[in-house]
Amino acid sequence: MLDAQLSIHNYHLENTRDFAKRDPQLRALKSQTYIYHPPLLHALPQNIPGIYTLCGGRQIGKTTFAKQWMQSLLQQGVLPESIVFFTGEIIVDHLSMIRQLQTYIGTMPANALRYVIVDEVTYIQNWDMGVKYLADAGVLENTVLLLTGSESAIIQEARMRFPGRRGKAKQVDFHLYPLSFYEFLNLTHAIEHLDEALQQEISPKLTKALEKHFNQYLKHGGYLTAINDFAANGKINKFILDTYADWIRGDVIKHGKSDHFCREFFTAMIKRLNSQVSWNALAKDFSIESHKTIADYAALLMSMDAIFIQHALQEDKLVGAAKKAKKLIFTDPFIYHAIYSWLNPCSEPYDEQISLAIDTPQIASYLVEACVVSHYSRCYPTYYIKAEGEVDIAYIHKKQFWPIEIKWTNQMRSKDLKQIQKYPQGIILAKTQQVHNVNKTLCYPLPWYLARMGLLEG
């Protein structure tokens, strides 16, 4: 038997037909303007026993995803008794985890594949020891165990701790990201016959429409809560921004870090938008000057999907140049707005901050560049180039690098394009409505290119 705290996540065991109506996440999902069904739902191996991981940032929808997966399994005919959901938020340590999972799995049908979800597993002290014990004891035989967590470290831990125990599936580690620009367009049906339009010859009408929707995307990013709030109210409410910032701060504190240093880190980061930084330079903005402290906070925030550390490319080796300055990138516009609102509190952040940011060339240019960097970093190793000049992005594909320059201004200065024009394979993504050459370098409308990238990668 499950205790009352877990029963609210397992209503399917009482009545399968009422699961979607009674479950807290699925019920909340049903009330939204836009309901998203991640392609990842079909990517999880459903008939191969093993230990699988799903990571993704805070408030990205991992718990809702897990509930959607449960619903999908039920619709495919999996017995309700063969599915169970545990939340790490109420399991203290690995001993309690072993006891609860071992006891409950023992009551599940023995002749059918079992599906066990442990959500936010990193909340459980020494969770990896618990999973290893259960695997070695044979408790997880004929079981699909899905572990979710808000840090990419969960994947690294699983690789190190469970070699040979993960199962036979080709892919065992998964990542849930904010919606890409293409996914946002698809979800909201912003462009009629989107896929067809993106594969036809570029028209000024299409690029103008895409730019309009991209400017909206720069306000709410790919976070479904913000997207739906904007759809319902024409803005993003303060409590939604506060909720995300509070989660980030809470997780930082959970890792034994300081809320005060977290504030100092983000303050120093925002102060240097569009700039290359070193840990030593950032440390000057801290009350305790320590480059190791800065590096630790940056690594933690990157593992939480809040930021991306973009290294300079060592062109001859196609790896990051460790000693060169880095760029710190917010992984989604919504994260930037939420953190900025926390650092600079006001009563109406949408009107007083978000809308103004999109209309401020320097901030808008940063958010645009960050969007493109983030989109590429999901699929490829992604760097920037620092040579005689600078190139915003260099991603690695087919054993070579592909340079991209980002220009979100109405005018492009020739001196800013000197470096990109040294590379035959280089391109420019700009605020333009048609494809054209800039001194033999191809220049594409940025929103169109980003949307088409999502179509092709999808």
C-alpha positions as CSV (number, residue, x, y, z in Angstrom):
1,M,0.0,0.0,0.0
2,L,1.1,3.5,-0.8
3,D,0.9,6.2,1.9
4,A,-1.5,9.1,1.5
5,Q,1.3,11.4,0.3
6,L,2.1,9.1,-2.6
7,S,-1.6,8.2,-3.3
8,I,-2.3,11.7,-4.8
9,H,0.2,10.9,-7.5
10,N,-1.2,7.4,-8.2
11,Y,-5.0,7.9,-8.7
12,H,-4.8,5.5,-11.6
13,L,-4.6,2.7,-9.1
14,E,-8.1,3.6,-7.9
15,N,-9.8,4.5,-11.2
16,T,-8.0,4.6,-14.5
17,R,-10.7,6.6,-16.3
18,D,-10.6,9.4,-13.7
19,F,-6.8,9.6,-13.6
20,A,-6.5,12.7,-15.8
21,K,-9.3,14.4,-13.8
22,R,-7.9,13.7,-10.4
23,D,-4.1,13.9,-10.9
24,P,-2.8,17.3,-9.8
25,Q,-0.5,17.8,-12.8
26,L,-2.8,16.5,-15.5
27,R,-5.7,18.4,-14.1
28,A,-3.7,21.6,-14.2
29,L,-2.5,20.8,-17.7
30,K,-6.1,20.4,-18.9
31,S,-6.9,24.0,-17.9
32,Q,-4.1,25.5,-20.0
33,T,-4.6,27.3,-23.3
34,Y,-1.8,25.2,-24.9
35,I,-1.2,21.6,-24.0
36,Y,2.2,20.3,-25.1
37,H,2.9,16.7,-25.8
38,P,6.8,16.4,-26.0
39,P,8.1,14.2,-28.7
40,L,10.2,12.6,-25.9
41,L,7.0,10.8,-24.9
42,H,7.5,8.5,-27.9
43,A,11.3,8.3,-27.4
44,L,11.4,6.6,-24.0
45,P,11.9,2.8,-24.5
46,Q,8.6,1.3,-23.2
47,N,9.3,-2.4,-23.7
48,I,13.0,-2.7,-22.6
49,P,13.8,-3.1,-18.9
50,G,16.5,-0.7,-17.6
51,I,17.4,2.3,-15.6
52,Y,16.6,5.6,-17.5
53,T,17.3,9.2,-16.5
54,L,15.4,12.4,-17.5
55,C,16.9,15.7,-16.5
56,G,15.8,19.3,-17.2
57,G,15.7,22.6,-15.5
58,R,13.4,23.8,-12.8
59,Q,9.7,24.4,-13.8
60,I,10.3,22.8,-17.2
61,G,7.6,20.2,-16.7
62,K,9.4,17.0,-15.8
63,T,6.7,15.9,-13.3
64,T,3.9,16.7,-15.8
65,F,5.9,14.8,-18.5
66,A,6.1,11.8,-16.2
67,K,2.3,11.9,-15.6
68,Q,1.7,12.2,-19.4
69,W,3.9,9.1,-19.9
70,M,1.9,7.2,-17.3
71,Q,-1.3,8.2,-19.1
72,S,0.2,7.1,-22.4
73,L,1.1,3.7,-21.0
74,L,-2.4,3.2,-19.6
75,Q,-3.9,4.1,-23.0
76,Q,-1.6,1.5,-24.6
77,G,-3.1,-1.2,-22.3
78,V,-0.5,-1.4,-19.6
79,L,-2.1,-2.6,-16.4
80,P,-2.6,0.2,-13.8
81,E,-1.0,-2.1,-11.1
82,S,2.2,-2.2,-13.3
83,I,2.8,1.6,-13.0
84,V,3.8,3.5,-9.8
85,F,5.0,7.1,-9.2
86,F,7.2,8.0,-6.3
87,T,8.4,11.5,-5.5
88,G,11.8,12.1,-4.0
89,E,10.6,15.1,-2.1
90,I,9.2,12.9,0.6
91,I,11.9,10.2,0.7
92,V,14.6,11.1,3.1
93,D,17.5,8.8,2.1
94,H,18.5,5.7,0.2
95,L,17.5,3.4,3.0
96,S,13.9,4.7,3.0
97,M,14.0,4.6,-0.8
98,I,15.1,0.9,-0.8
99,R,12.5,0.0,1.7
100,Q,9.6,1.7,-0.1
101,L,10.5,0.6,-3.7
102,Q,11.4,-3.0,-2.6
103,T,8.1,-3.3,-0.7
104,Y,5.9,-1.9,-3.4
105,I,7.6,-3.6,-6.4
106,G,7.0,-6.9,-4.6
107,T,3.2,-6.3,-4.9
108,M,3.3,-5.5,-8.6
109,P,2.3,-8.1,-11.2
110,A,5.3,-10.4,-11.6
111,N,4.4,-11.6,-15.2
112,A,4.3,-8.1,-16.7
113,L,6.8,-5.4,-17.3
114,R,6.8,-2.9,-14.4
115,Y,7.1,0.9,-14.7
116,V,8.5,2.7,-11.7
117,I,9.0,6.5,-11.7
118,V,11.1,8.2,-9.0
119,D,10.6,12.0,-9.6
120,E,13.2,14.5,-8.4
121,V,15.4,11.6,-7.3
122,T,18.3,14.0,-6.4
123,Y,16.3,15.1,-3.3
124,I,17.0,11.7,-1.8
125,Q,20.3,11.5,0.1
126,N,22.6,9.0,-1.5
127,W,20.0,8.0,-4.1
128,D,22.6,6.4,-6.3
129,M,23.5,3.9,-3.6
130,G,19.8,3.0,-3.3
131,V,19.4,2.4,-7.0
132,K,22.6,0.4,-7.2
133,Y,21.4,-1.8,-4.3
134,L,18.0,-2.5,-5.9
135,A,19.7,-3.3,-9.2
136,D,22.2,-5.7,-7.7
137,A,19.6,-7.4,-5.5
138,G,17.5,-8.2,-8.6
139,V,14.6,-6.0,-7.5
140,L,14.6,-4.1,-10.8
141,E,14.5,-7.1,-13.1
142,N,11.7,-6.8,-15.6
143,T,11.3,-3.1,-14.6
144,V,11.6,0.2,-16.4
145,L,12.9,2.6,-13.8
146,L,12.7,6.3,-14.8
147,L,14.7,8.7,-12.6
148,T,14.1,12.4,-13.0
149,G,16.1,15.3,-11.7
150,S,16.7,19.0,-12.1
151,E,20.4,18.7,-12.7
152,S,22.4,17.1,-15.5
153,A,24.6,15.6,-12.8
154,I,22.0,12.8,-12.5
155,I,23.1,11.5,-15.9
156,Q,26.8,11.6,-15.0
157,E,26.1,9.8,-11.7
158,A,24.1,7.1,-13.5
159,R,26.9,6.5,-16.0
160,M,29.5,6.1,-13.3
161,R,27.4,4.2,-10.7
162,F,25.4,1.8,-12.8
163,P,27.7,0.5,-15.6
164,G,26.2,-2.7,-17.0
165,R,22.9,-2.2,-15.2
166,R,21.2,0.4,-17.4
167,G,19.6,-2.1,-19.8
168,K,19.9,-2.8,-23.6
169,A,18.2,0.2,-25.0
170,K,20.3,2.4,-27.4
171,Q,19.4,5.5,-25.5
172,V,19.0,5.6,-21.7
173,D,19.6,9.3,-20.8
174,F,17.1,12.0,-21.8
175,H,16.9,15.7,-21.5
176,L,13.8,17.9,-21.4
177,Y,14.4,21.4,-22.6
178,P,12.2,24.5,-22.9
179,L,10.3,24.7,-26.1
180,S,12.4,25.8,-29.1
181,F,11.2,28.6,-31.3
182,Y,10.0,26.0,-33.8
183,E,8.1,24.1,-31.1
184,F,6.5,27.3,-29.8
185,L,5.3,28.1,-33.3
186,N,3.9,24.6,-33.8
187,L,2.2,24.6,-30.4
188,T,0.4,27.9,-30.9
189,H,-0.3,27.4,-34.6
190,A,1.2,30.9,-35.1
191,I,2.0,30.3,-38.7
192,E,-0.4,28.5,-41.0
193,H,1.1,25.3,-42.5
194,L,4.4,26.0,-40.8
195,D,6.4,23.0,-42.1
196,E,5.3,23.6,-45.6
197,A,6.0,27.4,-45.4
198,L,9.5,26.8,-44.0
199,Q,10.4,24.5,-46.9
200,Q,9.3,26.9,-49.6
201,E,11.2,29.9,-51.0
202,I,11.5,32.6,-48.3
203,S,9.0,35.5,-48.7
204,P,9.1,38.8,-46.9
205,K,5.5,38.1,-45.7
206,L,6.7,34.9,-43.9
207,T,9.9,36.5,-42.4
208,K,7.9,39.5,-41.2
209,A,5.4,37.2,-39.4
210,L,8.2,35.1,-38.0
211,E,10.0,38.2,-36.6
212,K,6.8,39.3,-34.9
213,H,6.4,35.9,-33.2
214,F,10.1,35.7,-32.3
215,N,9.8,39.1,-30.5
216,Q,7.1,37.5,-28.5
217,Y,9.2,34.4,-27.8
218,L,11.9,36.7,-26.4
219,K,9.4,37.6,-23.7
220,H,8.3,34.2,-22.5
221,G,10.9,31.9,-24.0
222,G,10.1,28.2,-24.1
223,Y,8.6,27.8,-20.6
224,L,5.0,26.6,-20.9
225,T,3.8,28.3,-17.8
226,A,4.9,31.7,-19.1
227,I,3.6,30.9,-22.7
228,N,0.2,30.0,-21.3
229,D,0.1,33.0,-19.0
230,F,0.9,35.3,-21.9
231,A,-1.8,33.6,-24.0
232,A,-4.4,34.1,-21.2
233,N,-3.4,37.5,-20.0
234,G,-1.3,39.2,-22.6
235,K,1.6,39.4,-20.1
236,I,3.6,37.3,-17.7
237,N,2.5,37.8,-14.1
238,K,5.0,38.6,-11.4
239,F,4.3,35.4,-9.3
240,I,5.4,33.2,-12.2
241,L,8.7,35.0,-12.5
242,D,9.0,34.9,-8.7
243,T,8.3,31.1,-8.6
244,Y,11.1,30.3,-11.0
245,A,13.6,32.5,-9.2
246,D,12.7,31.0,-5.8
247,W,13.2,27.5,-7.1
248,I,16.6,28.4,-8.4
249,R,17.6,30.0,-5.1
250,G,16.2,27.0,-3.2
251,D,18.2,24.5,-5.2
252,V,21.4,26.6,-4.8
253,I,20.9,26.6,-1.0
254,K,20.1,22.8,-1.1
255,H,23.6,22.3,-2.5
256,G,25.1,24.1,0.5
257,K,25.7,27.4,-1.4
258,S,24.8,30.9,-0.4
259,D,21.7,32.8,-1.6
260,H,23.8,36.0,-1.2
261,F,26.6,34.7,-3.5
262,C,23.9,33.5,-5.9
263,R,22.6,37.0,-6.1
264,E,26.2,38.4,-6.5
265,F,26.9,35.9,-9.3
266,F,23.8,36.8,-11.3
267,T,24.4,40.5,-10.7
268,A,27.9,40.2,-12.1
269,M,26.7,38.1,-15.0
270,I,24.0,40.6,-16.1
271,K,26.4,43.5,-15.7
272,R,28.5,41.8,-18.4
273,L,25.9,40.8,-21.0
274,N,27.5,40.2,-24.4
275,S,31.0,40.2,-22.9
276,Q,33.7,37.7,-22.5
277,V,34.6,37.1,-18.8
278,S,37.2,35.3,-16.7
279,W,36.4,33.9,-13.3
280,N,39.0,36.3,-11.8
281,A,37.3,39.3,-13.4
282,L,33.9,38.2,-12.1
283,A,35.3,37.6,-8.6
284,K,36.0,41.4,-8.3
285,D,32.2,41.8,-8.0
286,F,32.0,39.3,-5.1
287,S,32.3,40.2,-1.4
288,I,34.8,37.3,-1.2
289,E,37.1,37.4,-4.2
290,S,37.7,33.8,-5.2
291,H,37.8,32.5,-8.7
292,K,37.1,29.0,-7.4
293,T,33.8,30.2,-5.8
294,I,32.7,31.8,-9.1
295,A,33.6,28.6,-11.1
296,D,31.7,26.5,-8.6
297,Y,28.5,28.6,-8.8
298,A,28.8,28.7,-12.6
299,A,29.1,24.9,-12.8
300,L,26.1,24.4,-10.5
301,L,23.9,26.8,-12.4
302,M,24.9,25.2,-15.7
303,S,24.0,21.7,-14.3
304,M,20.6,23.2,-13.4
305,D,20.1,24.4,-17.0
306,A,19.9,28.0,-15.8
307,I,23.0,29.1,-17.7
308,F,25.3,27.8,-20.4
309,I,29.1,28.4,-20.2
310,Q,30.3,29.1,-23.8
311,H,34.0,28.5,-24.2
312,A,36.2,29.9,-26.9
313,L,37.0,27.4,-29.6
314,Q,40.5,25.9,-30.1
315,E,40.1,25.7,-33.9
316,D,42.9,23.1,-34.6
317,K,41.6,20.7,-32.0
318,L,37.9,21.4,-32.1
319,V,37.7,21.7,-28.3
320,G,37.2,24.6,-25.8
321,A,40.2,26.8,-25.0
322,A,40.2,26.4,-21.2
323,K,42.5,29.4,-20.5
324,K,40.5,31.9,-22.7
325,A,37.6,34.0,-21.4
326,K,34.1,32.5,-21.4
327,K,30.7,33.8,-22.2
328,L,27.9,33.2,-19.7
329,I,24.5,32.7,-21.5
330,F,21.1,32.4,-20.0
331,T,19.6,29.3,-21.5
332,D,16.2,30.8,-22.1
333,P,14.8,34.4,-22.2
334,F,12.3,33.5,-19.4
335,I,15.2,32.7,-17.1
336,Y,16.8,36.0,-17.8
337,H,13.6,37.9,-17.1
338,A,12.9,35.9,-13.9
339,I,16.4,36.5,-12.5
340,Y,16.4,40.2,-13.5
341,S,13.0,40.6,-11.8
342,W,14.4,39.0,-8.6
343,L,17.5,41.3,-8.6
344,N,15.4,44.4,-9.4
345,P,12.0,43.9,-7.8
346,C,9.1,46.0,-9.0
347,S,5.3,45.7,-9.0
348,E,4.8,45.2,-12.7
349,P,7.8,43.4,-14.2
350,Y,6.2,42.7,-17.5
351,D,5.5,46.4,-18.2
352,E,8.5,47.9,-16.4
353,Q,11.2,45.4,-17.4
354,I,10.3,42.7,-19.9
355,S,8.7,44.9,-22.6
356,L,11.4,47.5,-22.1
357,A,14.1,44.9,-22.5
358,I,12.8,43.8,-25.9
359,D,12.9,47.4,-27.0
360,T,16.4,48.1,-25.7
361,P,18.9,47.2,-28.5
362,Q,21.7,46.0,-26.3
363,I,19.5,43.7,-24.2
364,A,17.5,42.5,-27.1
365,S,20.7,41.6,-29.0
366,Y,21.9,39.7,-26.0
367,L,18.7,37.7,-25.7
368,V,18.7,36.9,-29.4
369,E,22.3,35.7,-29.4
370,A,21.6,33.7,-26.2
371,C,18.6,32.1,-27.9
372,V,20.6,30.9,-30.9
373,V,23.5,29.7,-28.8
374,S,21.1,27.8,-26.5
375,H,19.3,26.2,-29.5
376,Y,22.6,25.0,-31.0
377,S,24.0,23.8,-27.7
378,R,21.1,21.3,-27.4
379,C,22.3,19.5,-30.4
380,Y,26.0,20.2,-30.9
381,P,29.2,21.1,-29.0
382,T,29.0,24.9,-29.2
383,Y,31.7,27.5,-28.8
384,Y,32.6,31.1,-29.9
385,I,35.6,32.2,-31.8
386,K,38.1,34.6,-30.5
387,A,40.9,35.5,-32.9
388,E,41.7,38.8,-34.5
389,G,38.0,39.4,-34.3
390,E,35.1,37.5,-32.8
391,V,32.4,35.1,-34.1
392,D,29.4,34.5,-31.9
393,I,28.9,30.8,-32.5
394,A,31.0,27.9,-33.8
395,Y,29.3,24.5,-33.5
396,I,30.9,21.2,-34.2
397,H,29.4,18.9,-36.8
398,K,30.9,16.2,-39.0
399,K,34.3,16.8,-37.6
400,Q,34.5,20.5,-38.4
401,F,33.3,23.7,-37.0
402,W,30.6,25.9,-38.5
403,P,30.8,29.6,-37.7
404,I,27.7,31.9,-37.3
405,E,27.6,35.6,-36.7
406,I,24.5,37.1,-35.0
407,K,23.4,40.6,-35.9
408,W,20.1,41.8,-34.4
409,T,20.4,45.4,-35.6
410,N,19.1,47.4,-38.5
411,Q,22.7,48.1,-39.7
412,M,25.7,45.8,-40.0
413,R,29.2,47.4,-39.7
414,S,31.8,45.9,-41.9
415,K,34.4,45.9,-39.1
416,D,32.1,43.5,-37.1
417,L,32.0,41.0,-40.0
418,K,35.7,40.7,-40.8
419,Q,36.2,37.5,-38.8
420,I,33.2,35.6,-40.1
421,Q,34.1,36.5,-43.6
422,K,37.4,34.6,-43.2
423,Y,35.5,31.3,-43.1
424,P,34.0,29.9,-46.4
425,Q,31.4,28.0,-44.4
426,G,30.4,31.0,-42.3
427,I,27.0,32.5,-42.3
428,I,25.3,35.6,-40.8
429,L,21.9,35.5,-39.1
430,A,20.4,38.9,-39.0
431,K,17.3,41.1,-38.7
432,T,16.5,40.9,-42.4
433,Q,13.6,39.7,-44.5
434,Q,15.4,38.0,-47.3
435,V,18.5,35.9,-48.0
436,H,21.4,37.9,-49.5
437,N,25.2,38.1,-49.6
438,V,27.3,40.4,-47.5
439,N,30.7,40.4,-49.2
440,K,30.3,36.8,-50.3
441,T,29.0,35.6,-46.9
442,L,25.4,34.3,-46.9
443,C,23.0,36.3,-44.6
444,Y,19.7,34.7,-43.5
445,P,16.7,36.1,-41.7
446,L,17.4,34.9,-38.1
447,P,13.8,33.9,-37.0
448,W,13.3,31.9,-40.2
449,Y,16.7,30.1,-39.8
450,L,16.0,29.3,-36.2
451,A,12.5,27.9,-37.0
452,R,13.8,25.9,-39.9
453,M,16.6,24.5,-37.7
454,G,13.9,23.1,-35.4
455,L,12.0,21.6,-38.3
456,L,15.2,19.9,-39.7
457,E,16.5,18.7,-36.3
458,G,13.0,17.4,-35.4
